[in-house]
């Protein structure tokens, strides 16, 4: 043991730590296919462009493409991955990040991407310089407060500014290809989809009076996945959209950018209990999975996202545990008062359900602890 320790300490800094297997994220191929089919059924005639950032594992991306998805990107790194690993045509992608470094736009344009989201005069000018003559989608703002994971407010403009940007884009030699919006992440109210559709209708009507017509509407993402609580079925969002689509002044092609609803429920974390403790009457399960190497959204949502938990011991006798990660950071706790086996002990596994979205892709090696491995089952 002493020789092993001396050898480890004198080895290269990239050597694996003892017990450095880390958490495992299992992604169910069947559930991914089922989720894509459910979305397509709920939104007939709407092409899903998967939000690559949600879970960019190559196996996951390949499954989504086989199930009928196109892809939305927010960086040239995602562009390289999709083109290099999957052979996706750049012209088939939508670059939805509304503010990009000039170099990102230029590289994507040179590679063959031609559709870019924008939401400011400054971005229009940068885009016109880096990608002259490209297609732009003007991003319309949505109301805050409709989503469980706060994500909106950073992007988007009101109706008046959207109309102005359409005119400015045309004057800069850009093609006003479409409008886009995002209703927020993990949105639980189907009517949240209706309000931005009203704004889209107003913009379309006003620019038509100036001789401008769009050909594409991108209704974004934010469609919910099932965690510990019930959610509205996707079909309810689809019905709201279908009604609002009929109110548009003319027909346009429609795409969406689902992410979470396609992959969250396909994923299950398997993490190892590294220690159990009781402090001040509270039981704690310490695991090799934590906020910083996979469970960041538990912290980001203020605990509102409650992941379903179970354990490998499966005892009938249950007790409430706080489940926490391997770091010494006091915020590294991703579940509180979770019912687990009363005799839970070191070496047992805890299973975290609904873990396929914004987990492995959100992870870091804070303190040097390992990021999750992803496998397709």
Rosetta blueprint (number, residue, H / E / L):
1 X L
2 X H
3 X H
4 X H
5 X H
6 X H
7 X H
8 X H
9 X H
10 X L
11 X L
12 X L
13 X L
14 X L
15 X L
16 X L
17 X L
18 X L
19 X L
20 X L
21 X L
22 X L
23 X L
24 X E
25 X E
26 X E
27 X E
28 X L
29 X H
30 X H
31 X H
32 X H
33 X H
34 X H
35 X H
36 X H
37 X H
38 X H
39 X H
40 X H
41 X H
42 X H
43 X L
44 X L
45 X L
46 X E
47 X E
48 X E
49 X E
50 X E
51 X E
52 X H
53 X H
54 X H
55 X L
56 X L
57 X L
58 X H
59 X H
60 X H
61 X H
62 X H
63 X H
64 X H
65 X H
66 X H
67 X H
68 X L
69 X L
70 X E
71 X E
72 X E
73 X E
74 X L
75 X L
76 X H
77 X H
78 X H
79 X H
80 X H
81 X H
82 X H
83 X H
84 X H
85 X H
86 X H
87 X L
88 X L
89 X L
90 X H
91 X H
92 X H
93 X L
94 X E
95 X E
96 X L
97 X L
98 X L
99 X L
100 X L
101 X L
102 X H
103 X H
104 X H
105 X H
106 X H
107 X H
108 X H
109 X H
110 X H
111 X H
112 X L
113 X L
114 X L
115 X E
116 X E
117 X E
118 X E
119 X L
120 X L
121 X H
122 X H
123 X H
124 X H
125 X H
126 X H
127 X H
128 X H
129 X H
130 X H
131 X L
132 X L
133 X L
134 X L
135 X E
136 X E
137 X E
138 X E
139 X E
140 X E
141 X L
142 X L
143 X L
144 X L
145 X L
146 X L
147 X E
148 X E
149 X E
150 X L
151 X L
152 X L
153 X L
154 X L
155 X L
156 X L
157 X E
158 X L
159 X H
160 X H
161 X H
162 X H
163 X H
164 X H
165 X H
166 X H
167 X H
168 X H
169 X H
170 X H
171 X H
172 X L
173 X L
174 X L
175 X E
176 X E
177 X E
178 X E
179 X E
180 X E
181 X L
182 X L
183 X L
184 X L
185 X E
186 X E
187 X E
188 X L
189 X L
190 X L
191 X L
192 X H
193 X H
194 X H
195 X H
196 X H
197 X H
198 X H
199 X H
200 X H
201 X H
202 X H
203 X H
204 X H
205 X H
206 X H
207 X H
208 X H
209 X H
210 X L
211 X L
212 X L
213 X L
214 X L
215 X L
216 X E
217 X E
218 X E
219 X L
220 X L
221 X L
222 X L
223 X E
224 X L
225 X L
226 X L
227 X L
228 X L
229 X L
230 X L
231 X L
232 X L
233 X L
234 X H
235 X H
236 X H
237 X H
238 X H
239 X H
240 X H
241 X H
242 X H
243 X H
244 X H
245 X H
246 X H
247 X L
248 X L
249 X L
250 X L
251 X L
252 X L
253 X E
254 X E
255 X E
256 X E
257 X L
258 X L
259 X L
260 X H
261 X H
262 X H
263 X H
264 X H
265 X H
266 X H
267 X E
268 X E
269 X E
270 X E
271 X E
272 X E
273 X E
274 X E
275 X E
276 X E
277 X E
278 X E
279 X E
280 X L
281 X L
282 X E
283 X E
284 X E
285 X E
286 X E
287 X E
288 X L
289 X L
290 X L
291 X H
292 X H
293 X H
294 X L
295 X L
296 X H
297 X H
298 X H
299 X H
300 X H
301 X L
302 X L
303 X L
304 X L
305 X L
306 X L
307 X L
308 X L
309 X E
310 X E
311 X E
312 X L
313 X L
314 X L
315 X L
316 X L
317 X L
318 X E
319 X E
320 X E
321 X E
322 X E
323 X E
324 X E
325 X L
326 X L
327 X L
328 X L
329 X L
330 X L
331 X L
332 X L
333 X E
334 X E
335 X E
336 X E
337 X E
338 X E
339 X E
340 X E
341 X E
342 X L
343 X L
344 X L
345 X L
346 X L
347 X L
348 X L
349 X E
350 X E
351 X E
352 X E
353 X L
354 X L
355 X L
356 X L
357 X L
358 X L
359 X L
360 X H
361 X H
362 X H
363 X L
364 X L
365 X L
366 X H
367 X H
368 X H
369 X L
370 X L
371 X L
372 X L
373 X E
374 X E
375 X E
376 X E
377 X L
